[in-house]
Amino acid sequence: MAQEHKLEGLQAARAIAALSVAYFHSYVAVRGAFPESAWLPVPVLAKWGFLGVNFFFAISGYVICLVASKSSFTVAGFAIKRVFRLYPMYWVALVAVVGLIAWGKYAPQPLGHFLYSMTLLPQQGAPAYDLSWTLERELVFYALAAICVPLAGIPGLAVALVALALAGWVLGNPWSFHLLSTTQTDFLAGVLVFLARKPFARIGSAIPIAAGVALLAWTRSHDFPFSVPASMALILAGMVSLELPWQRRPFRWLVAAGDASYSIYLMHYIVFLVASIIGGQWLPFALPLWACEIWRIAALFACCLISYATWIAIERPMIRLSERLSRPPVLTEQLA
């Protein structure tokens, strides 16, 4: 979820990942106002949109390698940027969750559990805000990168991820602070795409994207171990080198959604809960059944607008602040 080395195709990939997850959860926005018989969601997204999380992890693997490959990379600077990238917007989302809890619209949480969840440190059960389970795994991956890259480079990070993923697969993903886990293959997908970026660049974007989508579709009925990370790696490889008229309106909007993708991920469930309350309890009239999908899209649109506003007001200033704080001090010669 880092912002360095902005590539339009990579930003579009972020948008696709965030919007896929948001659409997967969009039933929350309509369930309060419409019976399930009125729902007409996009079948693929309604059933498989959660795979956007896997895509997010692959994107993180690639982006962190971009950051770590810079000559100016330092562990201290890396840590500062990750902290300012993850926590401020996450805490804003938690403030909204507190409001929902006080309102009686979200499950109450023990204070100790809520405070621990604020740290994003690994925990065995669900965090106070359900969606933040992914951020715990992101934090573990960042820690692995900070340890492995200075010692063994990006190839060493890839080897560590392979070992941890295989151990998780063999042992059935035991509780190990999110270390021994097949989830590591999602991050590995992005790392491998980075390591093979030059061969992929020669292939272009169309073939990897088509192959990745076809493999993903086929594995929905013919699953095999690590099929999803393999699919995500191919799609990501194509998206990184995808060349489109990004400055034209439809594509420019997609890139803007990529900028706000972290906010979209964090805020969509909260926005959908409020949309459900508005549609089911606050309106003085019952919504017609035919308006169900219009309400769903309106909730998604509202989520994007709110998320872009938080990107402008919170995320982008925090990114700039982290860049200033992580900048090495300028040494001046002290004259006697």
Secondary structure, 3 states (H helix, E strand, C coil): CCCCCCCHHHHHHHHHHHHHHHHHCCHHHHCCCCCHHHCCCCHHHHHHHHHHHHHHHHHHHHHHHHHHCCCCCCHHHHHHHHHHHHHHHHHHHHHHHHHHHHHCCCCCCCHHHHHHHHHCCCCCCCCCCHHHHHHHHHHHHHHHHHHHHHHHHHHHHHHHHHHHHHHHHHHCCCCCCCCCCCCHHHHHHHHHHHHCHHHHHHHCCHHHHHHHHHHHHHHCCCCCCCHHHHHHHHHHHHHHCCCCCCCCHHHHHHHHHHHCHHHHHHHHHHHHHHHHHHHHHHCCCCCCHHHHHHHHHHHHHHHHHHHHHHHHHHHHHHHHHHHHHHCCCCCCCCCC
